[in-house]
Amino acid sequence: MLDFILLQAPSGGQSLYGNLLLIGGIVLIFYFFMIRPQQKKQKDQKRFLEEVKKGDNIVTVGGIHGRIAAMDGETIILEVEKGGKIKLDKSSISLEASKRYKSGK
């Protein structure tokens, strides 16, 4: 039944308008369900990286847990267990993992 409905082409100029409306709807769906949430996530990650400060407990993208011991521009010194320190790029901090780490989950 569905194949029968989809295969029938409307007569006249309605075909063009119907196709444009369908394509426009698909573009809107992609924007609201894929593009917009990704832009919001990137904005939140950027804001998080700007607000991070010395003494914060964080988790890196690679899963390393630690506390920020020092910051120098775009690099951080991460203090891990037993006084070990690792020098990392600031962009390697994960917002989602750090949130879970802070909430204790």
C-alpha positions as CSV (number, residue, x, y, z in Angstrom):
1,M,0.0,0.0,0.0
2,L,2.8,2.4,0.9
3,D,4.7,1.7,-2.3
4,F,1.5,2.4,-4.3
5,I,1.1,5.8,-2.6
6,L,4.8,6.8,-3.0
7,L,4.9,5.8,-6.7
8,Q,2.0,8.0,-7.7
9,A,3.2,11.3,-9.0
10,P,1.0,14.4,-8.5
11,S,-0.1,16.0,-11.6
12,G,0.9,19.5,-12.8
13,G,3.1,21.9,-10.9
14,Q,2.4,20.3,-7.5
15,S,5.3,17.8,-8.1
16,L,7.9,20.5,-8.0
17,Y,6.5,22.2,-4.8
18,G,6.0,18.9,-3.1
19,N,9.6,17.9,-3.8
20,L,11.0,21.3,-2.6
21,L,8.9,21.0,0.5
22,L,10.2,17.5,1.2
23,I,13.8,18.5,0.7
24,G,13.3,21.6,2.9
25,G,11.9,19.4,5.6
26,I,14.8,17.0,5.4
27,V,17.3,20.0,5.7
28,L,15.4,21.3,8.7
29,I,15.5,17.9,10.4
30,F,19.2,17.6,9.8
31,Y,19.8,21.0,11.2
32,F,17.8,20.6,14.4
33,F,18.8,17.0,15.1
34,M,22.5,16.9,14.0
35,I,24.1,20.3,13.2
36,R,22.7,22.4,16.0
37,P,23.4,20.0,18.9
38,Q,27.0,19.6,17.6
39,Q,27.5,23.3,17.6
40,K,26.1,23.6,21.1
41,K,28.5,20.8,22.3
42,Q,31.5,22.6,20.7
43,K,30.5,25.9,22.4
44,D,30.2,24.2,25.8
45,Q,33.6,22.5,25.4
46,K,35.2,25.8,24.5
47,R,33.6,27.5,27.5
48,F,34.7,24.7,29.8
49,L,38.3,24.9,28.5
50,E,38.4,28.7,29.1
51,E,37.0,28.3,32.7
52,V,39.3,25.5,33.8
53,K,41.8,26.6,36.5
54,K,44.6,25.4,38.7
55,G,43.4,22.8,41.3
56,D,40.5,21.5,39.2
57,N,40.0,17.7,39.0
58,I,39.7,16.7,35.3
59,V,39.7,13.7,33.0
60,T,41.5,13.8,29.7
61,V,40.2,12.4,26.4
62,G,42.5,9.4,26.9
63,G,41.0,8.7,30.3
64,I,43.7,10.0,32.6
65,H,42.4,11.4,35.9
66,G,44.2,14.1,37.7
67,R,44.4,17.6,39.2
68,I,45.7,20.6,37.3
69,A,49.0,21.6,39.0
70,A,50.0,24.4,36.7
71,M,48.8,26.1,33.5
72,D,50.8,27.9,30.8
73,G,48.8,29.2,27.9
74,E,47.6,26.2,26.0
75,T,49.5,23.6,28.0
76,I,48.7,22.2,31.5
77,I,50.7,20.2,34.0
78,L,48.4,17.4,35.3
79,E,49.3,15.9,38.7
80,V,48.4,12.2,38.8
81,E,48.7,9.7,41.6
82,K,51.7,9.7,43.9
83,G,53.1,13.1,42.7
84,G,53.6,12.1,39.1
85,K,53.1,14.9,36.6
86,I,52.2,14.9,32.9
87,K,52.4,17.8,30.5
88,L,49.3,17.9,28.2
89,D,47.7,20.2,25.7
90,K,44.6,22.0,27.1
91,S,42.5,20.7,24.3
92,S,42.9,17.1,25.5
93,I,40.6,17.8,28.5
94,S,37.2,16.0,28.1
95,L,34.1,18.0,29.3
96,E,31.8,15.0,29.5
97,A,34.3,12.7,31.4
98,S,35.2,15.6,33.8
99,K,31.5,16.1,34.6
100,R,31.1,12.4,35.4
101,Y,34.3,12.5,37.5
102,K,33.1,15.5,39.5
103,S,29.7,14.0,40.1
104,G,31.1,10.7,41.3
105,K,29.5,8.4,38.7
